[in-house]
Amino acid sequence: MPFAMRRVKQPKWYSEAVHPWLERSDIPADPLTDLQTRQNSLSIYLIKDDKSNLDQVVTAMSATRDSPQNFDYLLFDMEILSQVNIEVRESEGKTPDNEVNGWHRDLIEISGNRLLMLVRQVLESDYETDRYLKKQIKELVTRSMQTGQYEASRVNRSFRNKLGFS
């Protein structure tokens, strides 16, 4: 089963962070802020079981930003979405990489209760968070432009200028 990937702020998802004030059945609120919905939908990218497309997705998503920055992400099993009754709809991504755009999905018709159930299920699962450092992002995007994986003109202009491309 593939993974769902979402850009997050990694410290909000530390499983080691124990909050003594939380009741046993409760969850921390911070992860909810990384899953802000728009029109009751949430954007994710599919990551293959072997994670062989993770670099490519992170590179393409990073290339849409104004500048190279650390990239924190959350990976969780797509099966969780069916467990919490969240519908997944194919939807074209908006990155410079057409292949990555095909891996984009929207989670739709998300209610407040479903969002809470999603966060709870993710926190109770073997989810993964990690970080690509700014230096890695620079190298990945530069390599993608140099190898012609996508045209430099499709990379955010400000980002491109900071890498020395015009």
N, C-alpha and C positions, 0 to 999 in steps of 0.2 A: 504494500500500500504506500503510495507517495506521501510526502509531507506537505503541510501547508506552511508557507513562510510569510512572515510579517515583519516589517521593520519596527523595532521597539527601542526602548531605553533599557538596556540590559540590567542595571541595578534594581529595577522594579520587579524583576522576575527571579531574583536570587532565592533559590529554595532553602538555602541555609539561614536566611534571615528569619529568625524566630521572633514573633511579636508576643510577648507574655500577656499583653492585654487582650489578645484575640481569644474568643471562646473557641473551644475545640472544633466545632463544626463551621466556623466562620472562615472567611478568606480576607487577605489584605485588599484594600481598595486601589492601591497604586497600579496594579496591572490593568485595571479597567480603563485607565486614562490612555493606555497604548492602543486600545481597541475602540477608538472613537468612530462611531458610525456616521455616515452621510446618507440621508434619506433611508435610514434603517438598513444600510448595506455596509459591507466591509470588504476591502480589497486585499487579496492574497495572491501569491504566486505558488505554483506547484513545483516541488522539488522532488526529483527522482529518488527512489529507494536508496540508491547508492550515492546520492548527493553529488553526482557527477556534473550537474548543471548549476550547482550553488554559486560558484565563482561567476559564471556567466550572468546569472540573475542579479547578483549583488552589483556587478560591474555596470550592467544596464540601468539598474535603478539609481545607482550613484551618479551616473552621467546626466541625470535629469536635474540634479541639484545645482545650486549656485557656485559651490566650491567643493573641493575634496574635503571630506570629513570622515571621522570614524563612522562605521556602519554597524550598528547592533541589530541582531535579528533573533526571532523566535521561530523554532521549528516544532511542529506537533503533528501527530498522526492524523491524516484526513478522516479516519474512521470516527474520530471524536465528533465531527460535524453531524454525522448521521445519528450518533448517540443522543445529541441534544436537539435533533430535528431542525437543523439549519440547512436550507437549500443552497446548493452551489450552482452558479450559472456561469457559462463561458462568456468571457468579455475580453475584448482586445485591450492589451496593455498600451501604455504610452511611453515607451522607452525607445532609444535609438536602435535597438536590436529586435528585428522582426520575429526571430525565433522565440525570444523571451516573451514578446507580446502575446504569443500563442499560448503561453503557460499561465497567463493571468486569469484569475477567476474573481467573481464577486460573490460574497455570501449575502444572501438577500432575505428580506422579511424578518429581520432580527428584532425581536422584542427585548425589552429590558430583562425579562426573566430568562430568555434564551441566552443573552449576553452573559448574564451571571452564571448560568449553567455551563457555558463554554469556558469561561475563566476557571471555574471550579474544576471541570474535567481536565483542562490543560494542566493546572497546578497539581492535580492528583496523578498525572501521567508521567511518562518518561520524556518529557519535553526537553528541548535543548535551546540554550541561548549562547551566543558567542559574539565576537566582535572582530571586524576587519579594521585594522588601523588605517589612519589617514594615508600613511606612506604606501600601504598595500593598495588602497583605492587608486591613488595616483598612478601606480605601476600598472594596475589592471586596465584602467581606462586608456592610458597612453598606449599600451600594447594593443588594445582593441582597435584604436584609431590607426596605429601604424601598420597593423596586419590587414586592414581593410574589412574587419568584421562589421564595422559600420562606418559611415562617412562622418568625418569630423563635424560637418555642418549640422548633424543631427544631435550632437552633444550640446548641452546648455552653453551658450556663448560665454558667460562669465566663467564657468568651469574650464572651458576650452582655453580661454585667455590665461588663466592661472597656471595652465600646463605648458604655456608657450606656443599654442596653436592659434592660428587666426581664422 
